[in-house]
């Protein structure tokens, strides 16, 4: 199941996938997902859709900002 809210997504990433959501990781992902020319971004959108792409970009932005404070 694809998470539909921030807390579910964060739990999925950190607990289930064991990916630490650091500011550096979030910025790296944002560099990819904010570039529509990259094949990785295009594939993500093809697989999960525009709406989920927008949500994930928002969530990574939130992580990047939270970790800076």
C-alpha positions, 0 to 999 in steps of 0.5 A, a space after each residue: 500500500 502506498 502511504 497517503 499521509 506524512 506520518 504513514 510515509 515517514 513510518 514506512 520509510 524509517 521503520 519498514 524500509 530502514 531509511 533514515 530521513 536526514 536533511 541531507 537525504 531529503 535534499 538529495 531526493 528533492 534534487 532528483 524529484 524536482 528535475 522532471 528531465 531525469 529518468 528516475 523522476 519520470 519513472 517515479 511519476 509513471 509508477 506512482 502518478 503526479 499526485 503522489 509525486 507532489 506529496 512526496 516532494 512536499 514530504 521531503 521538503 518538510 523533512 529538509 526544513 524540520 531537520 534544519 531547525 
